[in-house]
């Protein structure tokens, strides 16, 4: 069992109510798809029969939900901060416009947004008109755009206002999609001590008598075997079949021998 599956079971052990896969991902600080994979893995373990008893480790209900998800640029901002806030920090640190454009791939957007917010401005009194932070910019201590996108990534769309959401959509940072979530709760046979059932008996298990302590998956003795290969045409039969197909395409009709009516027709 993977470390993530074990952590998931430990988290469920302290809960008495169903919890969504998104909330689990936030608590475990893991990607939602990885958590979904761990949930399905635990479902597979719970379906194994041990000593004739059906084990149900966890109970899972699948639900469809329409929610906001971050696009690639939105994910970038959620991880590293908004472009305008990062540009502001660079200007405060004394970097020039040329240095920002050279070292920051989102410099163009960041500069436009920071100038529009009046966080930075060109110092017209200094030679070369360098960038400088305004009084308003120096008072900015929190990256609201980055924090809002982090809340969206965590599934807390209710914490983001409608106007902010419209701005994010205009900037192509978010998108509305149907996502599948899972409500997970402890099953009747819930336990945090889970060992994966073995599928095959190996030589090592026999030589070390390890098979006595192992749990094995049930075998389905009624399962059908693999279908046998149908074989191949003899080379002469291949030639015969090709000639027959040529005559059929020319308009001839094929008859079985007992269907012959006169001597002018043959197979």
N, C-alpha and C positions, 0 to 999 in steps of 0.2 A: 504494500500500500504506500502511495506517495506521501510526502510530507504535507502537501496541501490537503489531501484527503483526511489525514490525521488531525490537522488543525481545524478543518471544517467540523469533524466529529466533536472535538473539544469545545468548539464554539456552541454547537447545538446542545451539548450536555448541560450548559448553563442557562438554556432557554426552555420555557414551557409553552410557548406559543409559536405558530408557524412564522418563518422569516423568509423574505424574498431573496433570490439569488443576488440581486443588486445590493441589498443591505449587507449580505455576507461578503460580497466583493469589497465593499467599503470598509467593513470591519477588519478583514484580513489583508487589506491593502494589496489586492490582486486584481488582475484583469477579469472582467465579467465572464468572458468566454472560457478562461481557465477554470473558474469556479464552476461553471456549467459542466465542464468536462469531468471535474472531480465528483460532482453530484451524480452524473450518469455512471461513473465508475463505481461509486458506492451502491447505486441501485443494482448493478450487476453482481456485486458481492452479496447483496442481500437476497438475491434470487437463488443462491446455491443451497441445495438440500444438504444438511448435515445430520446424520443419524436419523434420517427420515422426517425431519422437521423443517418446514418452510420458514426461513428466516427473513424478516422484514426489518432491516436496519433503519431505514428512513422512509418516510412517506412523502411523495412529491406530487404536486399539482401544477400543471402547465397552464400559463395564461398569456394572452396576447395583450400588448400595451402599446399605445401610440405615444411616443415621447420624443423630446429633442435629443439629438446626438451630435457630437462634435465632428466636424470635418477635419481634414488633415491640418489645415492652418489653425483651426480652433484648438486641436490637441497640442500643437506647438506652443500656443499662447498659454494654455493651461499648465504646461510643464515649465515654461521659462519666463512667462510674463508677457504682457501686451507689448506690441512693437513700439508704441508711443512712450510707454513707461521705460522701456529699455533704452530708447534714444535719450530720454530725459536724464537717466542715470549716467549715460556716457557723456552728455554735455556737462553735467555737474562735475564729472571726473576730469574735465578739461580736454576731451577729445575734440578734434576738429571735424568739420563736415566731411572732408575727404577721408579721414580715418574711419568715420562711421560708415560711409558708403562702401569702403573697401572691405571692412571686416564684418559687416552685418548684412545678411541677405535680404532682410525686410526693411532696409534703411529707407527706401523711398516712401513706403506706406507710413513708417514710424515718424519720419520727419514731417510729412504732411499732416498727420494727426496731431502731433505735438505742437506744431505751429498753429493749427486750427483751434486747439485747446488753449492757446496762449501760455503754454508751459515754457516755451523757448522762443527766442527772437534773435534777429541779426543785430549785432552791436554796430550800429552805423557810425559811432564815434571812434571806433578802433580801426586800425589799418586792416584792410582785407575783409571787413564786415564779418567777423567770426560769430559763431553761435554762442549764445549765453542763456542761462536759465533766468526766467522772470521771477518776480516775487511770488506769483501764483504757483509757478512750477516748483519753487523751493518749499512751498507749503504742502505739496502732494507727498503724502507718506504711504498711501495704500494704493495698490494697483487694483482698482475696482473691476476693470475688464477681466483681468486675469483671475481674480477671485470669483467672479460670477461664472466664468467658464469652468472653473474647478467645481463649483456647486452643480452645474449642469452635468459634468462628467460623473459626479457622484450620484446622479439621479434626483437631485433636489431642485427640479425646475420651478417649484412653487416659490422658491426664495429669490427668483429673478423676475424683475418687473416686466410688464408687457412692452414698455418703450425700449428697454434695454434689449429685449429679445428681438424686437423689430430691427434694431441697429445691428445686432449680430447676424441676422438673416440677410440684411442688406450688404454686409461685408462678407457674406458667404462663409461664415465661421461655423454655423450650425445648420442642421437639416432635420426635418420631421420624418421619422420612420417608424414602422411597426417593428417592435422588438419582442422577443419571447423571453419571459421571465418564469422562474419556478418558485413556488411556495414550498418550503422544506420544513418538515417537522420530524420529531423522533418517532420511530416506528415501535411496534410492540416488542421487538427483539433488539432494541437499540443498545449498543455497547460501544465503547471507545477502543476496545481490544479486538481488532479484526485482523485475521490472517487470510490471505488469498488462497483459495482452494487450488490444488494442483490438478492439471489436466492429464498428465501422463506419469507413469511409473518409470523411474530411471534406474540405471545400473547402480549409480551412487546411492540411491535410497535403499536398494536391496543389500548392498555390501556393508553399509553402515547402520542398517536397521532403522534408518530415519523415517521409513514409510509408516512405522507404527505411530508416530506423532503427527503425521501429516493428515490434512483433510483433502479429500479428492472430490472432483466434480462428478455428478452422476452421469453414467453412460446411457445413451438412448439406444437400446438394443433393437428397436423397431425401425431405426432410421434406414432409409434405402441407400445402397451403395452407389458408387459412381457408375454411370451408364457405360457399358463396354463400347469400344470403338466399333463402328459399323463395317470396317474393312474397305477394300478398294476394288475397282473394276480391273479385270484382267486386261492387258494391253489389247488383245484381239476384240474384247467386248467394247472397249473404248472406241476402236475404229468402227465397229459395227454400229454403235450408237450414233457416231458422228455422221456416217453415211445415211442412216435412217432419218436423222434430223434434216439433212440436205434434201432428201426426197420429199419430206413433209412440207418443207418451205417452198418446194416447186409445185405443190398442189396435189401430190399423191395422197392417198388415204391408206392407213394401215389397218389390216384385218387380221384377226386370229385365224389359225388354220381352219378351225371348224366353222368359221363364218364365211368361208369362200363360197361364192355362188356360181362362178364360172372360171374357166381356165385363164382368162385375161387378167385376173387379179391375183396378186400374191403379196405376201407380207414383205 
